[in-house]
Amino acid sequence: MPPVDFCGMELAHPIVNGSGTFDAIAAHAVFGDALHEHFPFAAFVSKTITIAPRAGNPPPRLWETASGMINSIGLPNKGLAGYLESDLPKLAALPVPLITNVMGSTAAELCELVAACDEQDAIRAIELNVSCPNVKTGLDIGADPVSLAEVMRAVRPRTRKPLIVKLTPNTADVALVAAAAEAEGADAVSLINTLRATAQKPGASGEPWLGGVTGGMSGPAVRAVALAQVSAVAARVSIPVIGMGGVQRGEHAAQMLRAGATLVAVGTESFRDPAAGSRIARELRRLLEP
Ligand SMILES: Cc1cc2nc3c(=O)[nH]c(=O)nc-3n(C[C@H](O)[C@H](O)[C@H](O)COP(=O)(O)O)c2cc1C
């Protein structure tokens, strides 16, 4: 399997992690330098960083569905200053390029995050998590091509680093949103983020199980939806696509590549098997080089 060029980065293989699904700092604390010697991904995507620290949602935060799960973690993070001061030096030591994922509820917040990342040599690319309600409209920024285009026009000039827009599947026409991102200068798009979902407490109360009421569904249950959305987006745009959603095996990654993805991200599967990234890359290599 030849190395992959992605936005000017030479990656050893096409498998990366989905934001928020692999804690490289915690993994290093457990596995030590062995983690760096056998790092499961060809690039590392940080979990979402916001300007202010966030505590996340109250528990319970997880619900198992048929062939998948709903998480309502609520993006806990140390905030921009905490990330730069305490996490970035550790993530900079990883043996692969670092992509930092950021989220803001206004264009101004996103501009501040992107400008701060732009100053950091250790950050090779920036992923915008646009699954966040716009404070003006209440709609997710990434659900609406007009709102996304407006944000991109403000954010794009703030960095020369590659900008990846992480698309939400919770929209009527994801390819239209991807086209808006490309038209406003995105270097790549990634999809899918989680599907909005909820669960009730067992029994007849009808009360929500999750502390955050709704959450995002991921895992094998969403794979067919992800494949359809990745195909639709890859057919619509000329920039590279990172495909994800329910990838568990090399065969699933190969399907994402055939659908037009350049890279494939592994998310929920890493909770079951922390070495899933390396295993899937190995399986993919065997499939592509029979
Ligand atoms: C526990 C959990 C936390 C996540 N955190 C983030 C996050 O911080 N930022 C983000 O953009 N996506 C986040 N995601 C979404 C994943 O990166 C990915 O888009 C989604 O889970 C679909 O892939 P999968 O089915 O392989 O998990 C999270 C997903 C899970 C399951």
PDBQT file of the ligand as one rigid body, heavy atoms in Angstrom, charges set to zero:
ROOT
HETATM    1  C1  LIG A 301     -17.513   8.831  22.347  1.00  0.00    +0.000 C 
HETATM    2  C2  LIG A 301     -17.422   9.655  21.092  1.00  0.00    +0.000 A 
HETATM    3  C3  LIG A 301     -16.872  10.937  21.161  1.00  0.00    +0.000 A 
HETATM    4  C4  LIG A 301     -16.791  11.717  20.010  1.00  0.00    +0.000 A 
HETATM    5  N1  LIG A 301     -16.230  12.971  20.095  1.00  0.00    +0.000 NA
HETATM    6  C5  LIG A 301     -16.131  13.735  18.980  1.00  0.00    +0.000 A 
HETATM    7  C6  LIG A 301     -15.520  15.001  19.044  1.00  0.00    +0.000 A 
HETATM    8  O1  LIG A 301     -14.992  15.438  20.095  1.00  0.00    +0.000 OA
HETATM    9  N2  LIG A 301     -15.484  15.749  17.898  1.00  0.00    +0.000 N 
HETATM   10  C7  LIG A 301     -15.987  15.287  16.699  1.00  0.00    +0.000 A 
HETATM   11  O2  LIG A 301     -15.896  16.009  15.697  1.00  0.00    +0.000 OA
HETATM   12  N3  LIG A 301     -16.537  14.063  16.602  1.00  0.00    +0.000 NA
HETATM   13  C8  LIG A 301     -16.640  13.283  17.713  1.00  0.00    +0.000 A 
HETATM   14  N4  LIG A 301     -17.174  12.023  17.619  1.00  0.00    +0.000 N 
HETATM   15  C9  LIG A 301     -17.646  11.513  16.305  1.00  0.00    +0.000 C 
HETATM   16  C10 LIG A 301     -16.611  10.564  15.676  1.00  0.00    +0.000 C 
HETATM   17  O3  LIG A 301     -15.386  11.225  15.403  1.00  0.00    +0.000 OA
HETATM   18  C11 LIG A 301     -17.155   9.960  14.345  1.00  0.00    +0.000 C 
HETATM   19  O4  LIG A 301     -17.438  11.022  13.451  1.00  0.00    +0.000 OA
HETATM   20  C12 LIG A 301     -18.428   9.149  14.535  1.00  0.00    +0.000 C 
HETATM   21  O5  LIG A 301     -18.417   8.457  15.764  1.00  0.00    +0.000 OA
HETATM   22  C13 LIG A 301     -18.674   8.134  13.408  1.00  0.00    +0.000 C 
HETATM   23  O6  LIG A 301     -17.650   7.164  13.321  1.00  0.00    +0.000 OA
HETATM   24  P1  LIG A 301     -17.714   5.710  14.070  1.00  0.00    +0.000 P 
HETATM   25  O7  LIG A 301     -19.062   5.110  13.752  1.00  0.00    +0.000 OA
HETATM   26  O8  LIG A 301     -16.568   4.936  13.521  1.00  0.00    +0.000 OA
HETATM   27  O9  LIG A 301     -17.589   5.983  15.539  1.00  0.00    +0.000 OA
HETATM   28  C14 LIG A 301     -17.269  11.218  18.751  1.00  0.00    +0.000 A 
HETATM   29  C15 LIG A 301     -17.808   9.920  18.707  1.00  0.00    +0.000 A 
HETATM   30  C16 LIG A 301     -17.883   9.141  19.843  1.00  0.00    +0.000 A 
HETATM   31  C17 LIG A 301     -18.460   7.745  19.747  1.00  0.00    +0.000 C 
ENDROOT
TORSDOF 0
